[in-house]
Amino acid sequence: MKRLPELGTDAIVRISRQGGFAAVTALSRPREIDFAQCNPDQRDQVCSVLQTCLPVTTEGNAGAADRRFYRIELQFGQQNTQRDLVLQVPEEGAPDDLVQLWKEGT
């Protein structure tokens, strides 16, 4: 089973909805969550949501041009060891908690 990397207070999570026939930037409504601004419970909640997404993630192209997906960008690690990870979750397979996180944040 896939596991989420350890995310500390230096992590930043960006979630956006992309794809579809008419890709309209305003509809992507990107959400950014800076773990430095979150309390431990909020960080745990976000990590839990991201962990539930791992079984349905795709890499690279999320599918056909008419398919919508959620793009999750993780930026984590110290300055000299900073890492990036991109997950794509097809809209039809997205857990409700991910949709709620995208809409409302922490």
C-alpha positions as CSV (number, residue, x, y, z in Angstrom):
1,M,0.0,0.0,0.0
2,K,1.2,3.5,-0.8
3,R,2.1,5.7,2.1
4,L,2.2,9.5,2.2
5,P,5.7,10.9,3.0
6,E,6.2,12.5,6.5
7,L,4.9,16.0,6.3
8,G,6.1,18.5,8.9
9,T,5.3,22.1,9.6
10,D,7.3,23.1,6.5
11,A,4.8,21.4,4.1
12,I,2.6,23.2,1.7
13,V,-0.4,21.5,0.0
14,R,-2.0,22.9,-3.1
15,I,-5.3,21.5,-4.3
16,S,-7.0,22.5,-7.6
17,R,-9.6,21.0,-9.9
18,Q,-8.5,20.7,-13.5
19,G,-9.6,19.3,-16.8
20,G,-12.9,19.0,-18.6
21,F,-13.9,20.3,-22.0
22,A,-13.8,23.9,-21.1
23,A,-10.9,24.4,-18.7
24,V,-11.8,27.7,-17.0
25,T,-9.2,29.0,-14.6
26,A,-11.8,30.5,-12.2
27,L,-13.4,27.0,-11.8
28,S,-10.1,25.4,-10.6
29,R,-10.3,27.5,-7.4
30,P,-6.9,26.5,-6.1
31,R,-6.6,26.1,-2.4
32,E,-3.3,26.3,-0.6
33,I,-2.7,24.9,2.9
34,D,0.5,26.0,4.7
35,F,1.2,23.5,7.5
36,A,3.0,26.2,9.4
37,Q,-0.3,28.0,9.8
38,C,-2.1,24.8,11.0
39,N,-2.4,23.3,14.4
40,P,-1.4,19.6,14.8
41,D,-5.0,18.4,14.6
42,Q,-5.5,20.3,11.3
43,R,-2.3,18.8,9.9
44,D,-3.3,15.3,10.9
45,Q,-6.7,15.8,9.3
46,V,-5.2,17.0,6.0
47,C,-2.7,14.1,6.0
48,S,-5.5,11.6,6.7
49,V,-7.5,13.0,3.7
50,L,-4.4,12.8,1.4
51,Q,-3.7,9.2,2.6
52,T,-7.3,8.2,1.6
53,C,-6.6,9.6,-1.9
54,L,-3.5,7.5,-2.6
55,P,-5.3,4.3,-3.8
56,V,-7.1,6.3,-6.5
57,T,-4.3,8.6,-7.6
58,T,-2.8,8.6,-11.1
59,E,0.5,9.8,-12.4
60,G,1.0,11.9,-15.4
61,N,-2.0,12.5,-17.6
62,A,-5.2,11.9,-15.5
63,G,-7.1,10.7,-18.5
64,A,-9.1,11.9,-21.4
65,A,-9.4,15.6,-22.2
66,D,-13.0,15.7,-21.0
67,R,-12.2,14.2,-17.6
68,R,-11.9,16.4,-14.5
69,F,-9.4,15.6,-11.8
70,Y,-8.1,17.1,-8.6
71,R,-4.4,18.0,-8.7
72,I,-2.6,17.8,-5.3
73,E,0.8,19.4,-5.1
74,L,2.9,18.7,-2.0
75,Q,6.0,20.7,-1.2
76,F,7.9,19.5,1.8
77,G,11.3,19.1,3.4
78,Q,14.0,21.5,4.5
79,Q,15.4,24.1,2.1
80,N,18.4,21.9,1.0
81,T,16.3,18.7,0.8
82,Q,13.0,20.2,-0.4
83,R,10.8,17.7,-2.4
84,D,7.8,18.0,-4.5
85,L,5.1,15.4,-5.1
86,V,2.1,15.7,-7.5
87,L,-0.9,13.5,-7.1
88,Q,-3.9,13.5,-9.5
89,V,-7.2,12.1,-8.4
90,P,-10.0,11.6,-11.0
91,E,-13.0,13.6,-10.0
92,E,-15.3,10.5,-10.1
93,G,-13.0,8.7,-7.6
94,A,-12.3,11.6,-5.3
95,P,-13.1,10.9,-1.7
96,D,-15.8,13.3,-0.3
97,D,-13.2,14.6,2.3
98,L,-10.9,15.7,-0.5
99,V,-13.7,17.6,-2.2
100,Q,-14.6,19.3,1.1
101,L,-10.9,20.2,1.7
102,W,-10.7,21.7,-1.8
103,K,-13.8,23.7,-1.2
104,E,-13.3,24.9,2.4
105,G,-9.7,24.3,3.4
106,T,-8.8,23.1,6.9
